[in-house]
Amino acid sequence: MAELRIADVRKAYGRVQALDGVNLTVRSGTLVAVLGPSGSGKTTLLRCIAGFEAPDEGDIRVDGRRVAIRGAAVPPERRRIAVVPQEGALFPHLSVLGNVAYGLDRATRRGGRADAVLDLVGLAGFQDRMPHHLSGGQQQRVAVARALAPRPPVVLLDEPFNALDAALRAEVRRDVWHALRADNATAVLVTHDQAEALSTADEVAVMRDGRIVQSGPPERLYHAPTSPWVAGFVGDAVWLPAVLDGNRARTPLGAVPVTPAEGSLPTGPMRVLLRPEQIALAPPGAPDTVTATVVRRDFYGHDAVLALRLRDGTPVAARIFDPASVPPAVGDEVALRVHGTGRVFAHSGRRGPTRPSAPDEPHCGPTHGTSP
């Protein structure tokens, strides 16, 4: 294991600035997820770390050793950085054990390292299987075991769960997380899946337009985003127009305690960010509630998300977690109450990223629907 440091890295392809001053530190023994939409630069960053691309500017160090700087770079094979691609890319003519032991010296093979990492990824007893006899999830586990076998200083995972169905993806993701943790590996996971990043990583670095716009523990990114764009990208967001009244804001859902997104409370037009789980159903006619009409109901089994419209036309979304309750039907009127604190932003007229929803309906996207 080793610490990975990336300082002011830039990379351009012609007129396209893929990386624009990226700074990131991955502490030894931790997993950092680089999260961003397509075209944000996350794959280019991974390729620069691995040595497949050379940065135009900046500095990359592994355990204090400089592996890339403008005009000079250590070749990929000398960096000893392991890469797990989107599809396992196993050698079809080698057994599971042969794939995992590939590249190990004889002493390490005799020491049982390949068997040990197969056990870490939940594949003890699969040593003699051939790749074509494995499921997609098992093949990815073998690819992770092969990457861990030589004890590389850094492991890079390039969206390795994309080809798996949702249930299998969650299972394999948990097994890989446990294997990385048990081996005390330093790892970088590149993904565009918000649930994957938030549920797996020790820290998340959110990329946009070649820059890391916010990084930190998953809880901080979700509960304390520093911009409307990050707020909308890392989870479902409910935006309410607001008028500040001390440390509370008057909103269409009533008075809400607020904290500023950056430093001090803004002046002028502003809006409040809430998460759908902060908006709860209340008994009809209860005090300090607001009436809304159900526009759409998305049922997920373990919870449900209601798209709602307030009487003044404001769209909101509420997440219901009680599996024993029957969610209200479309067209029903319900009483709403806000729990917790909102985050207040200056109203710039621009919204964060949203996921598709029906015209004129409040957004209640499926980010939470992927199992953690």
Protein Blocks (a to p, Z undefined) as FASTA:
>chain_A
ZZdddehiacdehjbcfbgoiacdddehiacdddddehilmmmmmmmmnopaccfbdcdd
eehiafbdehiacdfklnopacddfbloiafkbcfklmmmgopafklmmnommmmmmmmn
opghilmpcfklpcfklmmmmmmmmmmmnopabdcdehkllmpcfklmmmmmmmmmmmmm
mnopacddddfbfklmmmmmmbdcddeehiafbgcdfklmmmmccbfklmmmnoccdddd
dddehjaccdfkbpaddddfbhpacehjddddddfklpccddehiahiacdddfbdcdeh
jaccdddddfkopacddddfblkbccddehiacddddehjddddddehiacddddddehi
acddfklmpcZZ
